[in-house]
Amino acid sequence: MKRLARYLFIIPLCLLSVLTVVYLFSKDEPLFSLKNIKIRGAAQLTDGEIMRRAYPFLKESVFKTEVDRIKETILAHPFVKDVSIKRLYPFSLVIEVKEKVASALWVSPAGDIQVLDEAGTPFRSLTKEDTKHLFVIHANDQAAARSVFNQVNAWMADKSIKRDSLSEVIDTDGSITLVYLGDGVEVILGKEDQKARLKRATAVLEDVRRRGLFVRCIDARFDKGAIIKERKG
């Protein structure tokens, strides 16, 4: 039993010693030289853009590569939400990028168009791909655009509005007008009690569509109903 106990103590100790020696002597040797970099999760950013940011902090050894600095410089890119970097011994580095998601478009009074992320913050300019499945917010400034974005997303979350039904949201000093996809019906909610007005306008719109009528605008700013403006022609 004493011999067995001695082996149980000596074997792990020897193994730890060997691993320590291998680390000390091979971290600068070809065994741990950096030969392969894998980039995952990038769609809006190219691999080349990521590599240009990472390059100054890449070293000949996987151990010496400045992982924290690489993460910091990639995170500084406006398209990036999060980054994780892993060493895959003996030769590889994996850079996994989580990008911000294009969630809406903001049109400023000057006509400039910015893409908003999941938090309603502008993070890049418009591309051709962004014209699909994103609703447009018309607002005076960034703060107003974010406020409208958050409000509309709350309505979508509680199913007051279907996510794919909205074309535009117009904010005029806090007064909200919704424009729906397809038929282009405008729903005026005004400044107050917007959720209740939206519910009332949605019921009216569903009834109008069920009857096969064509309307241009529903003004829901009235407590006991809504004013419907029919589409002419």
C-alpha positions, 0 to 999 in steps of 0.5 A, a space after each residue: 500500500 505504501 508503494 502504491 501511495 508513493 506511485 500515486 503521488 509521484 506519477 502526477 508530480 512527474 506529469 506536471 513537471 514534464 508539462 511545465 518543462 514543455 511549456 517553458 521550452 516550447 512556447 518559443 519553439 515551432 511546436 507552438 508557432 502560430 500557423 492558423 487563424 480562424 475567423 467566425 461570425 463575420 458577415 458585415 465585416 470581411 476577414 481582411 478587415 478583422 485581420 488588419 486590426 489583429 495583425 499588430 498583436 500577432 506573434 510567432 507563438 500562440 502563447 505570445 500573441 496578445 489576445 486581449 489587445 486583439 479583442 480590444 481593437 476588434 471591439 472598437 469597430 462600430 459593427 462589432 458587439 462582442 468578440 471572443 478569442 481562443 487559443 487552439 493548441 498547438 498552432 491555431 487561434 480562433 476569433 469569433 465575432 458577434 456583430 451588431 444586427 441591422 434592426 431599422 433605418 433612421 432618416 434624419 431631417 437632412 435626408 441622411 440614412 443610418 442603420 440602427 442596431 438592436 439598441 436603436 443606435 446608429 452604427 453604419 451607413 445604408 447598403 443595398 441589403 438593408 432595404 429589405 425587412 427593415 422599417 424606416 424611422 423619420 426623426 429629428 435626432 438620434 435620441 428621438 430615433 432611439 426612443 421611437 425604435 424602443 417604443 415600436 419594438 415594445 409594441 411588436 413584442 406584445 403583438 400590438 404590431 406584427 413585425 413584418 407589417 410596418 413600413 415607416 414610423 414618422 415622429 413629429 415632435 413626439 406625435 407618431 404616425 405609422 405607415 403600413 406595408 402593402 397598402 400604405 395606410 397611415 395610422 396617426 397616433 398623436 402624442 398621448 395614450 399611443 398604445 390604446 390608440 394603436 389598439 383602436 386603430 388596428 381594430 378599425 383597419 382590420 374591419 376595413 380590410 375585411 370589408 374590402 375597402 381602401 383607405 388612405 389614413 386612420 386618425 386614432 386621436 379621438 377617444 370614441 373612435 377614429 376618423 377614416 380617410 378613404 383612398 380616392 381613385 
